Structure formats: C-alpha cells, structure tokens
C-alpha cells in the first residue's frame, strides 16, 4: 500500500533541495552587495533538507515519462496553480488530481522497487 504522505514529504524535500541548489544570478555592483534589513522575515530555523534522499528522488524522477516529470516539477518546485499546469501540459483540469496521483505512484514504485 502506497503512503501518499511519505511520497509527498519526499517530493517537498526534493523541491526545496532543487530550489536551493540552483545557481542564482548575482549583480556585481554596489547594489548587489546591499541586503535589506530582515524586519518582515526574521531569521530563524529553516527546514532541514535531507540531501541524500533528495538526490535519490532526483535520480528516480529521471526515469518518469516527460509529462509526469514536468507535472511534478511544476507542482512541487515552481508551485504553479493547477490551471496553469493543465494549460502548459494540455491536461484536462478535472483530471489533474488523478494525473498527479499517477505520477506520485509511479515515482513511489521507482523508489521502492529496483527495476534495473
């Protein structure tokens, strides 16, 4: 039996790792070195990312069909709304939740069963 909470937790962890590990552009001027005071978002403990698990999930994602891969990337990494994802991937809006569950199930199978 598939544990949707576990796969969702692992995908959220992967998305955070993916967003943090991306290279961000930098401005090499005086303005680029300025940091605003953190009055609206005080520094505090951040979510601890499990890097090893994120890498395992990342490798398993590469085995998914392209549509499922982009569905999970748009939903978890880019945090796009359902309507936008459906329009980009040409999925009927009423079938979004089903397609997301299918993609999660396929990923779960790749993570738990060695198919090589």
DSSP file (Angstrom, degrees, kcal/mol; ACC not computed):
  #  RESIDUE AA STRUCTURE BP1 BP2  ACC     N-H-->O    O-->H-N    N-H-->O    O-->H-N    TCO  KAPPA ALPHA  PHI   PSI    X-CA   Y-CA   Z-CA
    1    1 A X              0   0    0      0, 0.0     2,-0.3     0, 0.0     0, 0.0   0.000 360.0 360.0 360.0 131.3    0.0    0.0    0.0
    2    2 A X        -     0   0    0      1,-0.1     2,-0.9     4,-0.0     3,-0.1  -0.561 360.0-142.4 -80.5 136.0    1.4    3.4   -1.0
    3    3 A X     >  -     0   0    0     -2,-0.3     4,-2.0     1,-0.2     3,-0.2  -0.839  14.6-172.8 -98.1 100.4    1.9    6.0    1.6
    4    4 A X  H  > S+     0   0    0     -2,-0.9     4,-2.2     1,-0.2     5,-0.2   0.814  83.5  57.2 -66.2 -30.3    0.9    9.3   -0.1
    5    5 A X  H  > S+     0   0    0      2,-0.2     4,-2.3     1,-0.2    -1,-0.2   0.896 107.8  48.1 -66.3 -38.7    2.1   11.4    2.9
    6    6 A X  H  > S+     0   0    0     -3,-0.2     4,-2.3     2,-0.2    -2,-0.2   0.932 113.4  45.1 -68.1 -45.8    5.6    9.9    2.7
    7    7 A X  H  X S+     0   0    0     -4,-2.0     4,-2.2     1,-0.2    -2,-0.2   0.879 113.8  50.8 -67.2 -35.6    5.9   10.4   -1.1
    8    8 A X  H  X S+     0   0    0     -4,-2.2     4,-2.4     2,-0.2    -1,-0.2   0.919 110.2  49.6 -65.6 -42.7    4.6   14.0   -0.7
    9    9 A X  H  X S+     0   0    0     -4,-2.3     4,-2.2     1,-0.2    -2,-0.2   0.903 112.0  48.4 -61.6 -41.3    7.1   14.7    2.1
   10   10 A X  H  X S+     0   0    0     -4,-2.3     4,-2.3     2,-0.2    -1,-0.2   0.872 111.6  49.4 -68.4 -36.5    9.9   13.3    0.0
   11   11 A X  H  X S+     0   0    0     -4,-2.2     4,-2.5     2,-0.2    -2,-0.2   0.877 110.1  50.5 -70.4 -36.6    8.8   15.4   -3.0
   12   12 A X  H  X S+     0   0    0     -4,-2.4     4,-2.2     2,-0.2    -2,-0.2   0.919 111.5  49.0 -64.4 -42.7    8.6   18.5   -0.9
   13   13 A X  H  X S+     0   0    0     -4,-2.2     4,-2.3     1,-0.2    -2,-0.2   0.919 112.0  48.8 -60.3 -44.9   12.1   17.8    0.4
   14   14 A X  H  X S+     0   0    0     -4,-2.3     4,-2.8     1,-0.2    -2,-0.2   0.901 110.1  51.7 -62.6 -41.7   13.3   17.3   -3.2
   15   15 A X  H  X S+     0   0    0     -4,-2.5     4,-2.6     2,-0.2    -1,-0.2   0.904 110.2  48.0 -64.4 -41.4   11.7   20.5   -4.3
   16   16 A X  H  X S+     0   0    0     -4,-2.2     4,-2.3     2,-0.2    -1,-0.2   0.920 113.9  47.1 -64.6 -43.1   13.4   22.5   -1.5
   17   17 A X  H  X S+     0   0    0     -4,-2.3     4,-2.2     2,-0.2    -2,-0.2   0.913 112.6  50.4 -62.6 -42.2   16.7   20.9   -2.3
   18   18 A X  H  X S+     0   0    0     -4,-2.8     4,-0.8     1,-0.2    -2,-0.2   0.912 112.2  45.8 -63.9 -44.2   16.2   21.6   -6.0
   19   19 A X  H  < S+     0   0    0     -4,-2.6     3,-0.4     1,-0.2    -1,-0.2   0.892 115.7  46.4 -67.0 -39.0   15.3   25.3   -5.5
   20   20 A X  H  < S+     0   0    0     -4,-2.3    -2,-0.2     1,-0.2    -1,-0.2   0.820 110.1  52.9 -72.9 -31.2   18.3   25.8   -3.1
   21   21 A X  H  < S+     0   0    0     -4,-2.2    -1,-0.2    -5,-0.2    -2,-0.2   0.610  84.7 105.1 -84.8 -10.4   20.8   24.1   -5.3
   22   22 A X  S  < S-     0   0    0     -4,-0.8     2,-0.3    -3,-0.4    -3,-0.0  -0.431  79.2-112.7 -68.5 143.4   20.0   26.1   -8.4
   23   23 A X        -     0   0    0     -2,-0.1     2,-0.4     1,-0.0    -1,-0.1  -0.592  32.2-153.4 -74.8 134.2   22.6   28.8   -9.3
   24   24 A X        -     0   0    0     -2,-0.3    -1,-0.0     1,-0.0     2,-0.0  -0.858  19.1-108.0-110.2 146.8   21.2   32.3   -8.9
   25   25 A X        -     0   0    0     -2,-0.4     2,-0.4     1,-0.0    -1,-0.0  -0.287  32.1-151.3 -67.9 156.4   22.4   35.3  -10.8
   26   26 A X        -     0   0    0      2,-0.0     2,-0.6    -2,-0.0     6,-0.1  -0.992  10.6-136.0-134.9 140.2   24.4   37.9   -9.0
   27   27 A X        -     0   0    0     -2,-0.4     2,-0.6     5,-0.2    -2,-0.0  -0.845  12.2-155.8 -93.7 124.4   24.8   41.6   -9.5
   28   28 A X        +     0   0    0     -2,-0.6     2,-0.2     4,-0.1    -1,-0.1  -0.346  61.3  89.9 -98.8  53.1   28.4   42.7   -9.3
   29   29 A X  S  > S-     0   0    0     -2,-0.6     4,-0.8     1,-0.0     3,-0.4  -0.744  96.6 -88.2-131.0-178.1   27.8   46.3   -8.4
   30   30 A X  T >4 S+     0   0    0     -2,-0.2     3,-0.7     1,-0.2     4,-0.5   0.866 127.2  55.6 -62.3 -35.0   27.4   48.2   -5.2
   31   31 A X  G >4 S+     0   0    0      1,-0.2     3,-0.8     2,-0.2    -1,-0.2   0.815  98.5  62.5 -67.4 -29.5   23.7   47.5   -5.3
   32   32 A X  G 34 S+     0   0    0     -3,-0.4    -1,-0.2     1,-0.2    -2,-0.2   0.758 101.3  51.6 -68.3 -24.2   24.4   43.8   -5.5
   33   33 A X  G << S+     0   0    0     -4,-0.8     2,-0.3    -3,-0.7    -1,-0.2   0.581  86.7 102.8 -88.4 -10.3   26.0   43.7   -2.1
   34   34 A X    <   -     0   0    0     -3,-0.8     2,-0.4    -4,-0.5    -3,-0.0  -0.558  50.4-169.2 -78.3 135.0   23.2   45.5   -0.3
   35   35 A X        -     0   0    0     -2,-0.3     3,-0.1     3,-0.0    -2,-0.0  -0.991  20.8-126.0-123.3 128.4   20.9   43.4    1.9
   36   36 A X        -     0   0    0     -2,-0.4     2,-0.1     1,-0.1     0, 0.0  -0.321  37.8 -91.7 -69.1 154.3   17.7   44.8    3.2
   37   37 A X        -     0   0    0      1,-0.1     2,-1.6     2,-0.0     3,-0.4  -0.427  34.7-125.4 -65.5 141.7   17.0   44.6    7.0
   38   38 A X        +     0   0    0      1,-0.2     5,-0.2     2,-0.1    -1,-0.1  -0.438  65.0 129.7 -89.3  63.7   15.1   41.4    7.9
   39   39 A X  S    S+     0   0    0     -2,-1.6     3,-0.3     1,-0.1    -1,-0.2   0.780  74.8  42.6 -87.3 -27.0   12.3   43.1    9.7
   40   40 A X  S    S+     0   0    0     -3,-0.4     2,-0.2     1,-0.2    -1,-0.1   0.693 126.1  30.8 -91.1 -20.1    9.5   41.3    7.9
   41   41 A X  S    S-     0   0    0      3,-0.0    -1,-0.2     2,-0.0     3,-0.1  -0.656  82.4-158.4-137.7  78.1   11.1   37.8    7.9
   42   42 A X        -     0   0    0     -3,-0.3     2,-0.1    -2,-0.2    -3,-0.1  -0.235  30.6 -99.4 -62.2 145.7   13.3   37.4   10.9
   43   43 A X        +     0   0    0     -5,-0.2     2,-0.3     3,-0.0    -1,-0.1  -0.400  60.4 145.9 -65.4 138.8   16.0   34.8   10.7
   44   44 A X        -     0   0    0     -2,-0.1     2,-0.2    -3,-0.1    -1,-0.0  -0.882  53.7 -45.4-156.1-175.6   15.0   31.5   12.3
   45   45 A X        -     0   0    0     -2,-0.3     2,-0.2     1,-0.1     3,-0.0  -0.427  57.7-147.2 -66.3 133.7   15.5   27.8   12.0
   46   46 A X        -     0   0    0     -2,-0.2     2,-0.3     1,-0.1    -1,-0.1  -0.565  29.8 -84.2 -96.4 163.5   15.0   26.6    8.4
   47   47 A X        -     0   0    0     -2,-0.2     2,-0.5     1,-0.1    -1,-0.1  -0.499  47.4-123.6 -63.0 127.3   13.6   23.4    7.2
   48   48 A X        -     0   0    0     -2,-0.3     2,-0.5    -3,-0.0    -1,-0.1  -0.666  23.2-144.6 -79.2 123.0   16.4   20.8    7.2
   49   49 A X        -     0   0    0     -2,-0.5     2,-1.2   -33,-0.1     3,-0.1  -0.762   6.4-138.6 -91.5 129.6   16.8   19.3    3.7
   50   50 A X     >  -     0   0    0     -2,-0.5     4,-2.2     1,-0.2     5,-0.2  -0.749  22.0-173.3 -85.4  96.3   17.7   15.7    3.5
   51   51 A X  H  > S+     0   0    0     -2,-1.2     4,-2.2     1,-0.2    -1,-0.2   0.888  78.3  52.7 -63.7 -42.8   20.2   16.0    0.7
   52   52 A X  H  > S+     0   0    0      1,-0.2     4,-1.9     2,-0.2    -1,-0.2   0.930 112.2  44.8 -60.3 -46.5   20.8   12.2    0.2
   53   53 A X  H  > S+     0   0    0      1,-0.2     4,-2.6     2,-0.2    -1,-0.2   0.882 110.6  55.1 -65.7 -37.6   17.1   11.5   -0.1
   54   54 A X  H  X S+     0   0    0     -4,-2.2     4,-2.4     1,-0.2    -1,-0.2   0.887 108.1  48.8 -62.6 -38.5   16.6   14.4   -2.4
   55   55 A X  H  X S+     0   0    0     -4,-2.2     4,-2.3     2,-0.2    -1,-0.2   0.884 110.1  51.1 -68.9 -37.9   19.3   13.0   -4.7
   56   56 A X  H  X S+     0   0    0     -4,-1.9     4,-2.0     2,-0.2    -2,-0.2   0.932 112.5  46.1 -63.2 -45.2   17.7    9.6   -4.7
   57   57 A X  H  X S+     0   0    0     -4,-2.6     4,-2.4     1,-0.2    -2,-0.2   0.900 110.3  54.7 -63.5 -40.8   14.3   11.2   -5.6
   58   58 A X  H  X S+     0   0    0     -4,-2.4     4,-1.1     1,-0.2    -2,-0.2   0.907 108.8  47.4 -60.8 -43.0   16.0   13.2   -8.3
   59   59 A X  H  < S+     0   0    0     -4,-2.3     4,-0.4     1,-0.2     3,-0.3   0.891 112.4  49.8 -65.5 -38.9   17.5   10.1   -9.9
   60   60 A X  H >< S+     0   0    0     -4,-2.0     3,-1.4     1,-0.2     4,-0.4   0.862 104.0  59.5 -68.3 -34.5   14.1    8.3   -9.8
   61   61 A X  H >< S+     0   0    0     -4,-2.4     3,-1.4     1,-0.3    -1,-0.2   0.831  94.4  64.6 -62.4 -31.5   12.4   11.3  -11.3
   62   62 A X  T 3< S+     0   0    0     -4,-1.1    -1,-0.3    -3,-0.3    -2,-0.2   0.697  96.2  58.2 -66.5 -17.3   14.6   11.0  -14.4
   63   63 A X  T <  S+     0   0    0     -3,-1.4    -1,-0.3    -4,-0.4    -2,-0.2   0.602  87.9  97.6 -86.3 -12.3   13.0    7.6  -15.1
   64   64 A X  S <  S-     0   0    0     -3,-1.4    39,-0.0    -4,-0.4    -3,-0.0  -0.366  88.2 -94.4 -73.9 154.1    9.5    9.1  -15.3
   65   65 A X     >  -     0   0    0      1,-0.1     4,-2.4    -2,-0.1     3,-0.4  -0.348  42.1-107.1 -61.0 152.2    7.8    9.9  -18.6
   66   66 A X  H  > S+     0   0    0      1,-0.2     4,-2.6     2,-0.2     5,-0.3   0.859 117.2  53.9 -53.8 -43.7    8.3   13.6  -19.5
   67   67 A X  H  > S+     0   0    0      1,-0.2     4,-2.1     2,-0.2    -1,-0.2   0.917 111.5  44.9 -60.4 -44.5    4.7   14.6  -18.8
   68   68 A X  H  > S+     0   0    0     -3,-0.4     4,-2.3     2,-0.2    -1,-0.2   0.888 111.6  53.5 -67.6 -39.1    4.9   13.2  -15.3
   69   69 A X  H  X S+     0   0    0     -4,-2.4     4,-2.4     1,-0.2    -2,-0.2   0.946 112.3  43.2 -59.7 -49.5    8.2   14.7  -14.6
   70   70 A X  H  X S+     0   0    0     -4,-2.6     4,-2.9     1,-0.2     5,-0.3   0.856 110.2  57.2 -68.1 -33.9    7.1   18.2  -15.6
   71   71 A X  H  X S+     0   0    0     -4,-2.1     4,-2.1    -5,-0.3    -1,-0.2   0.944 111.6  41.8 -59.7 -47.4    3.8   17.7  -13.7
   72   72 A X  H  X>S+     0   0    0     -4,-2.3     4,-2.7     2,-0.2     5,-0.6   0.880 115.2  50.7 -69.1 -37.9    5.8   17.1  -10.5
   73   73 A X  I  X>S+     0   0    0     -4,-2.4     5,-2.1    -5,-0.2     4,-1.5   0.939 113.1  44.9 -64.5 -46.6    8.3   19.8  -11.2
   74   74 A X  I  <5S+     0   0    0     -4,-2.9     6,-2.4     3,-0.2     5,-0.3   0.903 118.6  43.3 -64.2 -40.3    5.6   22.4  -11.9
   75   75 A X  I  <5S+     0   0    0     -4,-2.1    -2,-0.2    -5,-0.3    -1,-0.2   0.924 128.3  23.8 -74.0 -45.0    3.6   21.4   -8.8
   76   76 A X  I  <5S+     0   0    0     -4,-2.7    -3,-0.2    -5,-0.2    -2,-0.2   0.894 132.0  30.4 -92.6 -43.5    6.3   21.0   -6.3
   77   77 A X  I  <<S+     0   0    0     -4,-1.5    -3,-0.2    -5,-0.6    -4,-0.1   0.954 130.5  30.6 -83.3 -52.9    9.2   23.2   -7.4
   78   78 A X  S   <S-     0   0    0     -5,-2.1    -3,-0.2     2,-0.0    -4,-0.2   0.674  91.5-143.2 -82.3 -16.2    7.6   26.0   -9.3
   79   79 A X        +     0   0    0     -6,-0.4    -4,-0.2    -5,-0.3    -3,-0.1   0.876  35.3 173.8  55.0  42.0    4.4   25.9   -7.1
   80   80 A X        -     0   0    0     -6,-2.4    -1,-0.2     1,-0.1     2,-0.1  -0.391  34.5-102.8 -76.2 156.4    2.2   26.7  -10.1
   81   81 A X     >  -     0   0    0      1,-0.1     4,-2.1    -2,-0.1     3,-0.3  -0.408  31.0-111.2 -75.2 157.2   -1.5   26.7   -9.8
   82   82 A X  H  > S+     0   0    0      1,-0.2     4,-2.8     2,-0.2     5,-0.2   0.886 115.3  55.9 -56.3 -42.9   -3.5   23.7  -11.2
   83   83 A X  H  > S+     0   0    0      1,-0.2     4,-2.0     2,-0.2    -1,-0.2   0.899 108.9  46.3 -60.5 -41.5   -5.0   25.8  -14.1
   84   84 A X  H  > S+     0   0    0     -3,-0.3     4,-2.6     2,-0.2    -1,-0.2   0.912 112.7  49.1 -69.4 -42.3   -1.6   26.9  -15.3
   85   85 A X  H  X S+     0   0    0     -4,-2.1     4,-2.7     1,-0.2     5,-0.2   0.930 111.1  50.4 -62.3 -44.4   -0.1   23.4  -15.2
   86   86 A X  H  X>S+     0   0    0     -4,-2.8     5,-2.1     1,-0.2     4,-0.9   0.900 112.1  47.4 -61.1 -40.7   -3.1   21.9  -17.0
   87   87 A X  H  <5S+     0   0    0     -4,-2.0     3,-0.3    -5,-0.2    -1,-0.2   0.922 114.4  46.2 -67.2 -43.3   -2.8   24.6  -19.7
   88   88 A X  H  <5S+     0   0    0     -4,-2.6    -2,-0.2     1,-0.2    -1,-0.2   0.894 122.6  34.6 -66.2 -40.0    1.0   24.0  -20.1
   89   89 A X  H  <5S-     0   0    0     -4,-2.7    -1,-0.2    -5,-0.2    -2,-0.2   0.411 107.1-120.8 -98.0   1.7    0.8   20.2  -20.2
   90   90 A X  T  <5 +     0   0    0     -4,-0.9     2,-0.4    -3,-0.3    -3,-0.2   0.936  59.5 150.4  57.5  50.4   -2.5   20.0  -22.0
   91   91 A X      < -     0   0    0     -5,-2.1    -1,-0.2    -6,-0.2     2,-0.1  -0.910  53.5-109.0-110.2 138.3   -4.2   18.1  -19.2
   92   92 A X    >   -     0   0    0     -2,-0.4     3,-1.5     1,-0.1     4,-0.3  -0.464  26.2-128.7 -64.1 137.7   -8.0   18.4  -18.6
   93   93 A X  G >  S+     0   0    0      1,-0.3     3,-1.3     2,-0.2     4,-0.4   0.861 107.0  56.9 -59.2 -37.7   -8.5   20.3  -15.4
   94   94 A X  G 3  S+     0   0    0      1,-0.3    -1,-0.3     2,-0.1     4,-0.2   0.683 107.1  49.8 -68.1 -17.2  -10.8   17.7  -13.9
   95   95 A X  G <> S+     0   0    0     -3,-1.5     4,-2.6     1,-0.1    -1,-0.3   0.354  80.9  98.8-101.3   4.5   -8.1   15.0  -14.4
   96   96 A X  H <> S+     0   0    0     -3,-1.3     4,-2.7    -4,-0.3     5,-0.2   0.943  83.2  46.7 -59.6 -51.1   -5.3   17.0  -12.7
   97   97 A X  H  > S+     0   0    0     -4,-0.4     4,-2.2     1,-0.2    -1,-0.2   0.881 113.7  49.5 -61.2 -38.0   -5.6   15.3   -9.3
   98   98 A X  H  > S+     0   0    0     -4,-0.2     4,-2.2     2,-0.2    -1,-0.2   0.917 111.6  48.0 -65.9 -43.2   -5.7   11.8  -10.9
   99   99 A X  H  X S+     0   0    0     -4,-2.6     4,-2.4     2,-0.2    -2,-0.2   0.884 111.3  51.1 -65.4 -38.3   -2.6   12.6  -13.1
  100  100 A X  H  X S+     0   0    0     -4,-2.7     4,-2.4    -5,-0.2    -1,-0.2   0.914 110.6  48.7 -64.3 -42.2   -0.7   13.9  -10.0
  101  101 A X  H  X S+     0   0    0     -4,-2.2     4,-2.4    -5,-0.2    -2,-0.2   0.881 110.5  51.0 -65.6 -38.1   -1.6   10.7   -8.1
  102  102 A X  H  X S+     0   0    0     -4,-2.2     4,-2.6     2,-0.2    -2,-0.2   0.919 111.0  48.2 -64.5 -43.3   -0.5    8.5  -11.0
  103  103 A X  H  X S+     0   0    0     -4,-2.4     4,-2.3     1,-0.2    -2,-0.2   0.907 112.7  48.5 -64.2 -41.4    2.8   10.4  -11.2
  104  104 A X  H  X S+     0   0    0     -4,-2.4     4,-2.6     2,-0.2    -2,-0.2   0.900 111.7  50.2 -64.6 -39.9    3.3   10.0   -7.5
  105  105 A X  H  X S+     0   0    0     -4,-2.4     4,-2.3     2,-0.2    -2,-0.2   0.920 110.4  48.8 -64.4 -44.2    2.5    6.3   -7.7
  106  106 A X  H  X S+     0   0    0     -4,-2.6     4,-2.0     2,-0.2    -1,-0.2   0.916 112.7  48.1 -63.0 -42.7    5.0    5.7  -10.5
  107  107 A X  H  X S+     0   0    0     -4,-2.3     4,-2.2     1,-0.2    -2,-0.2   0.915 109.2  53.7 -63.3 -42.6    7.7    7.6   -8.6
  108  108 A X  H  X S+     0   0    0     -4,-2.6     4,-2.0     1,-0.2     5,-0.3   0.909 107.8  51.0 -57.8 -43.0    6.9    5.6   -5.5
  109  109 A X  H  X S+     0   0    0     -4,-2.3     4,-2.6     1,-0.2    -1,-0.2   0.909 109.9  49.2 -62.6 -42.0    7.3    2.4   -7.4
  110  110 A X  H  < S+     0   0    0     -4,-2.0    -1,-0.2     1,-0.2    -2,-0.2   0.853 113.3  48.0 -65.6 -33.2   10.7    3.5   -8.8
  111  111 A X  H  < S+     0   0    0     -4,-2.2    -1,-0.2    -5,-0.2    -2,-0.2   0.813 121.8  32.6 -77.3 -29.9   11.8    4.4   -5.3
  112  112 A X  H  < S+     0   0    0     -4,-2.0     2,-0.5    -5,-0.2    -2,-0.2   0.731 114.8  54.4-102.2 -23.8   10.7    1.2   -3.6
  113  113 A X  S  < S-     0   0    0     -4,-2.6     2,-0.8    -5,-0.3    -1,-0.2  -0.947  75.8-135.0-116.7 126.0   11.2   -1.4   -6.3
  114  114 A X        +     0   0    0     -2,-0.5    -4,-0.1     1,-0.2    -3,-0.1  -0.690  26.1 176.4 -79.7 111.4   14.5   -1.9   -8.1
  115  115 A X              0   0    0     -2,-0.8    -1,-0.2    -5,-0.2    -5,-0.0   0.393 360.0 360.0 -97.8   3.2   13.6   -2.2  -11.7
  116  116 A X              0   0    0      0, 0.0    -1,-0.2     0, 0.0    -2,-0.1   0.494 360.0 360.0 -83.7 360.0   17.1   -2.4  -13.2
